[in-house]
Amino acid sequence: MEILIGVLVVCGILLFLFEYRVRRPEVIVLYETDGKIGIRKASFYPRHFSLPIKRTTQPIQLTVEATAAGNLGVRVKILGSVAPSLEYIHALIRVGGWNTDAVARAAEEVQVLLQGLIKEYTERTEISALSSQGLLEYLNSKSGITKEKFGVELISLVVQSLEPTDSQIAEALRQQEQARILEKTEKLNNEARTAAAKAKLKADEEIAEMEHAVALKKAELKAKELEKESEIAKRQLQDELERNRMRLAFEREELELLKSSPELLMLTPQAARLAEASQSLKNARTVISLTPQELSRGAELLGMFQTLLAKALEGKANQQKEMNK
């Protein structure tokens, strides 16, 4: 009995080793139950009841001879890669079959689809309007079809080249592109010169505004300075007028004093000079210089002074006659 159990255990181990395999991370293990396809997630799987499919990408390379609007031939080369779509795995099995090469077979179908899409795009587009970027955007917009129909998704897609098959047309397109680039470059240069001129004009305007502000500030400061100078001059004039008024008042007081006491005229500097001149020269004429302030005393003072001088001279003459006798 123990031997039988041992034999069964050994047979079970051998059967397990023969039937089951370890699932690798880059492999999808599929199984079918009641017509539905599922994905095994366990680390071990029975190889005769499962289908391992690699999740690695499958490269695609395609060269398409198509025609643009006007029946002008173009040649398009594209490169890309596809990988299984877990969401549409049943479509992958439908296209590629229950086979480990299902992804490669689906990739072939994708190439056929891309060829049709490329021809569809080029046939309705002018040859001068064809561009790699436009074609790539169109193909990416249709990438959802590859999942639904073939169970694979586009991982990458690049338009390697897109050019007319006729060399003359290709040369004409190159010349047009060259002219367009030159025109664009000239336009950019003109815009740059215009922008530079505008920047210079703006800078000149700002400088002019600053200079104007400085001039206004200087004028304002000059006006304040002139105002201060005018105030100082006004004060000086007022002080001068005040001194003149005081001098005039003093002279009026002096005149009133001389009116009341005429004999004081002999004490004035003019009288002293006159007397000194009369003593030194008998027949000399004495010139008395009077300042404008002294002249302002008036004709009355001059008359009184003349009378006093006449009396003094008369007294001097009488005294001389008495001495001569």
SULTA-V780467 format. One record per backbone hydrogen bond with DSSP energy under -0.5 kcal/mol. CO is the residue of the C=O (numbers start at 0). NH is the residue of the N-H. If there is no record, write none. Layout:
[[CO,NH] [CO,NH]]
This chain:
[[0,4] [1,5] [2,6] [3,7] [4,8] [5,9] [6,10] [7,11] [8,12] [9,13] [10,14] [11,15] [12,16] [13,17] [14,18] [15,19] [18,46] [20,44] [23,26] [25,54] [26,28] [27,29] [27,52] [28,39] [29,50] [30,37] [32,35] [35,32] [37,30] [39,28] [42,22] [44,20] [45,48] [46,49] [50,29] [52,27] [56,58] [57,81] [59,79] [61,77] [63,65] [63,75] [65,73] [67,70] [67,71] [70,72] [71,67] [72,164] [72,165] [73,65] [74,162] [75,63] [76,159] [76,160] [77,61] [78,157] [79,59] [80,154] [80,155] [81,57] [82,152] [83,85] [84,87] [85,88] [87,91] [88,92] [89,93] [90,94] [91,95] [92,96] [96,98] [98,101] [100,104] [101,105] [102,106] [103,107] [104,108] [105,109] [106,110] [107,111] [108,112] [109,113] [110,114] [111,115] [112,116] [113,117] [114,118] [115,119] [116,120] [117,121] [118,122] [119,123] [121,68] [121,124] [124,68] [125,128] [125,129] [126,129] [130,134] [131,135] [132,136] [133,137] [134,138] [135,139] [136,140] [137,141] [138,141] [139,142] [141,144] [142,145] [142,146] [143,147] [144,148] [145,149] [145,151] [146,150] [150,84] [152,82] [152,154] [155,80] [157,78] [157,159] [160,76] [162,74] [164,166] [165,169] [166,170] [167,171] [168,172] [169,173] [170,174] [171,175] [172,176] [173,177] [174,178] [175,179] [176,180] [177,181] [178,182] [179,183] [180,184] [181,185] [182,186] [183,187] [184,188] [185,189] [186,190] [187,191] [188,192] [189,193] [190,194] [191,195] [192,196] [193,197] [194,198] [195,199] [196,200] [197,201] [198,202] [199,203] [200,204] [201,205] [202,206] [203,207] [204,208] [205,209] [206,210] [207,211] [208,212] [209,213] [210,214] [211,215] [212,216] [213,217] [214,218] [215,219] [216,220] [217,221] [218,222] [219,223] [220,224] [221,225] [222,226] [223,227] [224,228] [225,229] [226,230] [227,231] [228,232] [229,233] [230,234] [231,235] [232,236] [233,237] [234,238] [235,239] [236,240] [237,241] [238,242] [239,243] [240,244] [241,245] [242,246] [243,247] [244,248] [245,249] [246,250] [247,251] [248,252] [249,253] [250,254] [251,255] [252,256] [253,257] [254,258] [255,259] [256,260] [260,263] [261,264] [262,265] [263,266] [264,267] [267,271] [268,272] [269,273] [270,274] [271,275] [272,276] [273,277] [274,278] [275,279] [276,280] [283,285] [284,286] [285,287] [286,288] [287,289] [290,294] [291,295] [293,296] [294,297] [297,301] [298,302] [299,303] [300,304] [301,305] [302,306] [303,307] [304,308] [305,309] [306,310] [307,311] [308,312] [309,313] [310,314] [311,315] [312,316] [313,317] [314,318] [315,319] [316,320] [317,321] [318,322] [319,323] [320,324]]
